[in-house]
């Protein structure tokens, strides 16, 4: 299975984009627990746990 976030970044999966720059993408969650919940992801794929990411991310 491909990474769902990589599919969103590549445009193969739709999203409600709210912000984007060369390194990050922000979009509305499809399962928000509160109206307007936004997901922010790096455009580069990282397969490890969030706390193992480089500090500059």
N, C-alpha and C positions, 0 to 999 in steps of 0.2 A: 504494500500500500504506500502511495506517495504521501508526503507531508502535506496536510491540509493547508498549512500556512504558505508553503511554497506554491501550491496551486492558486491560492488567492493572490499572492504577489505576482505570479506570471500571468494572471488574468484568465486562467482556466476555470476558476470558480468565482461566481459573482459575490460582491460585497457592497455595502453602503459606505463608501469611502468618505471620511470626513477630513483627512489630512494626509499629505504625502510629501516626502522629500527624497533625496537620492539614497538615503540609508534606512528610512523607516516608513511604515504605513500604519495609519490609524483608521479603524472602521467600526461601525456599530455592531454590537454583539447580536447574534440571531437568537440567543436565549438569555436576555437580560433579566436580572432579578430586580432591577430598577430601570425606569425609562432613561434612555440615553447612555447606557453602559458602553464604553468605548474600549476596544482592544487595540493595543499598540504593539507592533512587532517589528523586529529588524528584518530587512529584506534579504540579508544573508542567512542561509540555513545554519542553525546550530542544533546539534542532536543531543546535547547534554543538558543537564539540570540548570535552571536559571542561575543558581548561586555559583556555578562553575564557569560562567561566562567571563570574558575579559572585563576588567573594570571600566574601560572606556565605552562599553555598550550601554 
